[in-house]
Amino acid sequence: MDDTIGSSESKARHPQYHSRNLQANSSKPRPSRTSAHAQMNRSIDLKVQSLFMSPAALVAAGIILPPLCYVLITSFQGDTGPLSAYKVIVESSLFRQTLATTLVVASISSVLSLILGYIVALHLARQRPNRRTVLMVLILLPFWTSILVKCFAFTIILGRHGIINNLLSWASGLDVQLPLVLNRVGLFVGMTNFLVPLVVLPVLASLLAIDSTLYRAASVMGAKPARMFWTVTVPLSVPGAVAGFLSVFVMSLGAFVIPALLGGPKDQMLSNLVDFYNRQVLDWPKASAISLILLALASIFIVPMALWRRHKI
């Protein structure tokens, strides 16, 4: 008995015995408070943001909801029943063709804007901060210009006797009159010019958030620039690219001025169809029904984007 007590006391006095006990105690799982603390801070931040945003949200709701309710009520005032306007619109070949044109133009314009905006954002991310600021001003300067002014400028640049055709005629010695406006080409040029800055901002934010040590680690492992781009840059910039694409796609769905001034008769979109029923046909229930269909179509992409952003936050 005494020998056992003596050996235990000698072990307790030994420094290695204490170190082994400390390691054993440290290896036991302890309740983590970091995640709970982070979740609490996140909930507090959301409450503070909601508190500060509630006045602006109430003002926006007071401005948007009354006319939206009026449009909703008007859409049910058809000649033969509450849903007669929707029935006539859905069965109309003009509406189906315009809906298809709207989806095609919005999709292609968004893809083109994403490609061009990603290239521009990638170039900006590699510049020094001072130079990046100057270039950002140059990119946002056309965005601050009136869309009407830009459309009329494109008619001068892309017209049959515009700058591009005159340059081609001078360079080739022939009378070149390429149809670059009042068709799908002019529509895509105007849409991408308007949408590219909206893609650059979220993509640039994602690119600047990438840790530079990842590139050094990939370089040490023998990765070449092309492989680093596809394995590091592209996956980490996906959130900004997705946000930019969804934003410009939703905005493209409601485009009105650019299709009216730069597109042809077959390039009119749903917003132009609303204007046709509202000002020319004077059929307000059908115009209201098309407006609500366009709103529902945009909400299909707005709601998932909002939920995705909330999940990421």
PAPA-745343 format. One record per residue (C-alpha): residue in one letter; x, y negated, z. Coordinates in steps of 0.05 Angstrom, whole numbers, plus 5000, padded with zeros to 4 digits. Example, Ala and Ser with C-alpha at 12.3 -4.5 7.8 and 13.67 -1.06 7.14 Angstrom:
2
A524650905156;S527350215143;
This chain:
313
M500050005000;D505549515020;D509549704958;T503449554915;I502348884949;G509648714943;S509948884870;S503748454856;E506847874894;S513347944856;K509447944790;A505547334812;R512146974828;H515147164760;P514546604707;Q513147094650;Y507147364688;H504246664691;S505546534618;R502047184598;N495946994641;L495646314609;Q495946624540;A490547114558;N486046574586;S487246124526;S485446684479;K478546764510;P473046414470;R470845754500;P464545384483;S466044874429;R463444184442;T466143874378;S460444094333;A455143874383;H458643204392;A459043104316;Q451743294307;M449742804362;N453742244329;R450642414262;S443642374290;I445241704324;D447941434259;L441641644222;K437241314274;V441240664270;Q440940674194;S433440804196;L432540224245;F436339734201;M433139984136;S425939994161;P424539254147;A427139314075;A423239964066;L416839634090;V417839044043;A419239513985;A413039924002;G408739304005;I411239093936;I410939773901;L404940133932;P399239653915;P400539643839;L402140383840;C395440523873;Y392040083822;V395340473765;L393141123798;I385940893804;T385940633732;S388541303705;F382141643731;Q377441143697;G376741523631;D370741493586;T368342203596;G370842373666;P376342243717;L381442693682;S379442523610;A385342053600;Y390242593622;K386843113578;V387142673516;I394342483529;V396743193540;E393243443478;S395942873435;S401543053387;L404242343393;F405242433468;R408543113460;Q413342853407;T414942233449;L416042663511;A420843113472;T424542503445;T425042213516;L428042853544;V432942933487;V435342213488;A435942203564;S439842863565;I444742683509;S445741973535;S447042233605;V452142743580;L455742233537;S455741733594;L458442263642;I464142443596;L466141723581;G465141503653;Y469242083680;I475041903634;V474741173656;A474241353730;L480141833723;H484341283693;L482340793747;A483941283802;R491141323778;Q492240573779;R494940123834;P489639793878;N490739093849;R490539333777;R484439773793;T480639173819;V481838773755;L479739363712;M473439473754;V471438753742;L472338863667;I468039493670;L462539173710;L462438523670;P458138823613;F453539123666;W452238423693;T450438173624;S443138163604;I440938783567;L437338353515;V443837983499;K447638633492;C442338943446;F442438343400;A450038363401;F449839083379;T445238913322;I450538433297;I456138933307;L452539543279;G448139233226;R448739393152;H452538733143;G455438743212;I462538743237;I463839493231;N461039553160;N464738933138;L471339213166;L470139873131;S468439513066;W474739093071;A479139703087;S476340153032;G474839632979;L467739912973;D460939652994;V459940053058;Q453139993091;L452740543143;P446040583180;L448540483251;V442640113281;L435040223285;N436340963289;R438741493338;V446041273331;G444740563353;L440340823409;F445941263437;V450940693431;G446540223470;M444640743523;T451840953537;N454240233540;F448940103593;L449840743633;V457340853635;P458740363693;L453540733735;V457441373726;V464241063739;L462640833810;P460641503843;V465841903804;L471341413823;A469241453896;S469942223894;L476742183859;L479541683909;A477242133967;I481642713943;D487642813988;S494142703950;T497543263989;L493343763951;Y496743563886;R503543623918;A501844303946;A499344533878;S505644263845;V510044633895;M506245273879;G508045183805;A501444913779;K501944473717;P497843833708;A492444173667;R491544713719;M491544203776;F486143813739;W481444413731;T482844723800;V483444103844;T480743483811;V474443753777;P471744163836;L472843603887;S469643083841;V463343483828;P459143103880;G460542443847;A459442723778;V452743033797;A450442393831;G452441973771;F449142453721;L442542483759;S442441733768;V443441573695;F438642123673;V433041833715;M434541133689;S434641393618;L427641683626;G424840983637;A428840623583;F424740103546;V428739523517;I434339933484;P429640413446;A425339823425;L431039413397;L436339923375;G432140543361;G427840713301;P420440873298;K421941613314;D426341423373;Q421041113417;M420641373488;L415141433540;S415940723564;N414840473493;L408640913489;V405940593552;D407039913520;F403440153457;Y397240373494;N397439763539;R398339193490;Q396239453422;V390939983435;L388539653499;D387040333530;W389240223601;P387140903630;K391541263580;A397240773592;S396540893667;A396341653657;I402841633617;S406041193670;L404341693725;I406842273682;L413341893673;L413741763748;A412542503763;L417842693712;A422942233745;S421042483814;I422843193794;F430042963791;I429842423845;V427442873902;P432743413893;M438142883889;A435742553953;L435443223989;W442343413964;R445342753987;R442042844055;H444943544061;K451843294043;I451342744095;
